[in-house]
């Protein structure tokens, strides 16, 4: 049995701030984020993906003025996931695979020098390492830009902006907002459950069997708490005649300014120019649309 340490769990959450990115309208910021994520999803070369990821990290740390520690707390698990992808692809590539095999075809197209390293009974190839690092960086690049958006965008302002500027139904908008707001509440509830169990002598265990028992002990009260919160929310919505009228008023308003439009146009133009430049200089050689 070991000591319970808090906090342990952290999700994608908005971080309060007053930077330029925090003040930017959520809708153009969302489009810019989705555009660079989609462009990154077409690349299967590690260097351009690393450049895109570095730009996203600069946006978080320098422009949004959010500490690198907050970024790493969320990304630590996904960095391990990316490393596992790198190891997996490094080991599964077979140079004798037919050209129709995805990696075999791409390796021939981009002319990656073939090298092999023997680690006991395992064989590591340069082609596998190349594409393994690319797949890992695609995941990390996507999550980095998603974090940039989540860290700097208040969920309430995002929903209001979607309703105001994209004509999203306020019923759907409220469902999105409620679901997003429930995540940190469930995290807080989980911490309370863990503390209550620790007070009663149910410490956390390191064995697999102990971990499975912990999951069962935490899941049932957490699920019951989520049902109670959903029921209270439904009662509150009914008492305020939610959905009875075609439109609603809002305490906060989100305006689309010239600064938002100019920044979005310049940012997207810069990213597209960078993308085309990397193709012209041969940094982007493999284009594929699936993970």
C-alpha atoms as one frame of an Amber mdcrd trajectory, in Angstrom:
protein
   0.000   0.000   0.000   1.338   3.426  -0.858   0.499   7.012  -0.004  -2.166
   8.857  -2.019  -0.811  11.926  -3.789  -2.976  14.714  -5.212  -3.532  16.069
  -7.755  -2.965  13.163 -10.088  -5.340  13.580 -13.015  -5.428  16.482 -15.421
  -7.528  17.017 -18.528  -7.610  19.498 -21.373  -8.753  22.655 -19.568  -8.859
  26.386 -20.234  -6.069  28.348 -18.510  -6.946  31.881 -17.449  -4.853  34.575
 -19.123  -4.841  37.949 -20.879  -2.633  37.252 -23.875  -3.424  38.094 -27.491
  -4.537  34.509 -28.123  -6.851  34.598 -25.114  -8.550  37.735 -26.493  -8.869
  36.374 -30.035 -12.333  35.384 -31.231 -12.775  31.620 -30.830 -14.243  30.952
 -34.309 -11.332  32.196 -36.475  -8.921  30.667 -33.965 -10.762  27.351 -34.344
 -10.544  27.498 -38.143  -6.827  28.325 -38.022  -6.199  25.437 -35.622  -8.166
  22.956 -37.733  -6.361  24.082 -40.892  -2.880  23.455 -39.520  -3.992  20.117
 -38.016  -5.374  19.034 -41.403  -2.203  20.147 -43.192  -0.141  18.190 -40.679
  -2.324  15.132 -41.276  -1.247  15.086 -44.951   2.482  14.895 -44.104   4.466
  11.757 -43.404   7.899  13.343 -43.012   9.264  13.994 -39.514  11.075  17.311
 -40.087   8.065  19.350 -41.363   5.907  17.870 -38.606   8.524  18.839 -36.016
   8.504  22.391 -37.438   4.708  22.619 -37.202   4.807  21.249 -33.669   7.510
  23.741 -32.670   5.386  26.614 -34.020   2.451  25.396 -31.922   4.669  25.154
 -28.851   5.917  28.723 -29.416   2.296  29.884 -29.682   1.546  28.276 -26.312
   4.649  29.322 -24.371   5.577  32.677 -25.960   2.374  34.145 -27.423  -0.139
  32.751 -24.909   2.385  32.992 -22.028   1.500  29.560 -20.645   4.225  27.654
 -18.816   5.860  24.675 -20.464   5.046  22.720 -17.281   1.302  22.959 -17.941
   1.898  21.691 -21.473   4.016  18.745 -20.341   1.543  17.728 -17.610  -1.097
  17.098 -20.255   1.228  15.776 -22.958   3.325  13.382 -20.864   1.068  10.390
 -21.537   0.839  11.194 -25.249   4.605  11.580 -25.527   4.888   8.009 -24.228
   2.239   6.978 -26.768   4.243   8.624 -29.559   7.393   6.838 -28.384   5.537
   3.511 -28.512   4.451   4.249 -32.083   8.070   5.012 -32.984   9.286   1.727
 -31.508   6.451  -0.257 -33.081   6.961   1.051 -36.611  10.732   0.758 -36.296
  10.340  -2.966 -35.729   7.530  -3.952 -38.110   8.898  -2.575 -41.387   9.968
  -5.325 -43.753  12.276  -4.309 -46.656  11.117  -7.323 -48.661   7.452  -6.279
 -48.515   5.790  -5.766 -51.936   5.543  -2.180 -53.298   1.784  -2.201 -52.629
   2.585  -2.304 -48.916   2.120   1.251 -47.705   5.484   1.837 -46.046   7.339
  -0.121 -48.731   5.828   2.046 -51.464   6.493   5.297 -49.663  10.035   4.272
 -48.760  10.785   3.708 -52.440   9.133   6.997 -53.430  11.113   9.133 -50.978
  14.317   7.119 -51.472  15.176   6.532 -47.812  18.601   4.868 -47.485  18.117
   1.363 -46.162  19.972   0.513 -42.939  19.415  -2.253 -40.435  20.317  -2.579
 -36.758  20.118  -5.873 -34.933  18.984  -5.736 -31.290  19.097  -9.360 -30.235
  16.280 -11.069 -32.099  14.772  -7.726 -33.132  15.624  -5.954 -36.370  15.345
  -2.156 -36.588  15.274  -0.535 -40.033  15.911   3.056 -41.081  12.637   3.129
 -43.049  10.698   2.011 -39.978  12.394   4.632 -37.805  11.635   7.327 -40.402
   7.935   6.612 -40.628   7.638   5.731 -36.942   8.949   9.167 -35.982   6.624
  10.770 -38.548   3.517   9.025 -37.168   4.513   9.918 -33.600   5.060  13.564
 -34.533   1.723  13.701 -36.351   0.000  12.727 -33.122   2.017  15.175 -31.017
   1.557  17.992 -33.547  -2.221  17.478 -33.563  -2.404  17.489 -29.763  -0.080
  20.497 -29.438  -2.299  22.660 -31.626  -5.417  21.306 -29.911  -3.896  22.330
 -26.572  -3.098  25.778 -27.933  -6.791  26.213 -28.715  -8.107  24.683 -25.484
  -5.660  26.529 -23.203  -6.575  29.930 -24.674 -10.308  29.546 -25.359 -12.961
  29.815 -22.676 -15.649  27.194 -23.427 -18.479  29.651 -22.734 -17.104  32.175
 -25.211 -16.525  29.422 -27.764 -20.139  28.272 -27.595 -21.503  31.825 -27.762
 -19.246  32.581 -30.730 -20.408  29.436 -32.552 -24.041  30.419 -31.949 -23.513
  34.052 -32.940 -21.241  33.722 -35.956 -21.868  30.195 -37.300 -25.598  30.072
 -36.499 -25.223  26.981 -34.359 -28.420  26.008 -32.535 -28.221  27.167 -28.924
 -29.575  23.766 -27.858 -26.555  22.017 -29.396 -24.258  24.739 -28.073 -25.468
  24.260 -24.522 -25.006  20.487 -24.811 -21.393  21.025 -25.918 -20.766  23.504
 -23.110 -22.347  21.289 -20.444 -20.333  18.259 -21.563 -17.101  20.249 -21.526
 -17.831  21.709 -18.093 -18.593  18.299 -16.621 -15.047  17.035 -17.258 -13.253
  19.137 -14.595 -16.169  18.534 -12.216 -15.732  14.790 -12.624 -11.992  15.176
 -12.041 -12.708  17.029  -8.803 -15.256  14.386  -7.830 -12.706  11.649  -8.499
 -10.184  13.371  -6.229 -12.821  13.560  -3.468 -13.614   9.855  -3.861  -9.934
   8.936  -3.676  -9.467  11.017  -0.513 -12.579   9.459   1.081 -11.291   5.970
   0.319  -7.847   6.825   1.689  -9.417   8.085   4.942 -11.210   4.752   5.272
  -7.974   2.838   4.785  -8.380   1.938   1.111  -4.990   3.061  -0.159  -3.870
   2.705  -3.756  -2.091  -0.524  -4.698   0.636  -1.177  -7.216  -0.373  -4.698
  -8.285  -2.544  -5.355 -11.336  -5.270  -6.919  -9.196  -5.197  -3.924  -6.870
  -5.475  -1.544  -9.832  -8.531  -3.391 -11.138 -10.197  -3.193  -7.728  -9.461
   0.554  -7.634 -11.184   1.021 -10.982 -14.314  -0.691  -9.672 -14.269   1.296
  -6.413 -13.935   4.601  -8.276 -16.226   3.873 -11.244 -19.477   3.170  -9.392
 -19.575   6.320  -7.179 -18.261   8.446 -10.064 -20.990   7.132 -12.355 -23.645
   7.775  -9.683 -22.358  11.328  -9.209 -22.479  11.969 -12.966 -26.119  10.800
 -13.091 -27.043  13.113 -10.202 -25.360  16.098 -11.910 -27.084  15.342 -15.219
 -30.476  15.100 -13.471 -29.959  18.430 -11.676 -28.933  20.046 -14.950 -32.045
  18.716 -16.700 -34.294  20.074 -13.904 -32.588  23.468 -14.094 -33.065  23.567
 -17.885 -36.767  22.744 -17.589 -37.292  25.383 -14.890 -35.802  28.038 -17.198
 -37.908  26.933 -20.214 -34.827  25.886 -22.129 -35.680  25.157 -25.773 -39.119
  26.771 -25.631 -38.076  29.827 -27.679 -36.161  30.137 -30.973 -33.463  32.349
 -29.436 -32.020  33.289 -26.072 -30.175  36.211 -24.522 -26.608  35.932 -23.209
 -24.801  37.580 -20.353 -21.570  37.787 -22.370 -21.231  38.750 -26.015 -18.427
  37.789 -28.394 -17.729  40.145 -31.286 -15.827  39.440 -34.475 -13.360  42.308
 -34.909 -11.053  43.339 -37.744  -8.095  42.151 -35.657  -9.564  38.632 -35.563
 -10.055  38.541 -39.331  -6.659  40.051 -40.186  -4.796  37.707 -37.833  -6.610
  34.645 -39.181  -5.939  35.566 -42.821  -2.267  36.353 -42.198  -1.733  33.269
 -40.063  -3.343  30.917 -42.574  -1.464  32.547 -45.457   1.823  32.138 -43.569
   1.138  28.472 -42.812   0.204  27.715 -46.440   3.324  29.522 -47.709   5.452
  27.549 -45.244   3.776  24.318 -46.379   4.427  25.057 -50.056   7.996  26.125
 -49.306   8.733  22.846 -47.534   7.396  20.973 -50.568   9.541  23.095 -52.898
  12.700  22.495 -50.831  12.043  18.764 -50.625  11.295  18.602 -46.908   7.823
  17.224 -47.580   8.200  14.127 -49.724   5.519  11.723 -48.484   1.880  12.787
 -48.482  -0.737  10.477 -47.016  -4.121  11.171 -45.454  -4.457   8.346 -42.948
  -2.780   7.524 -39.653
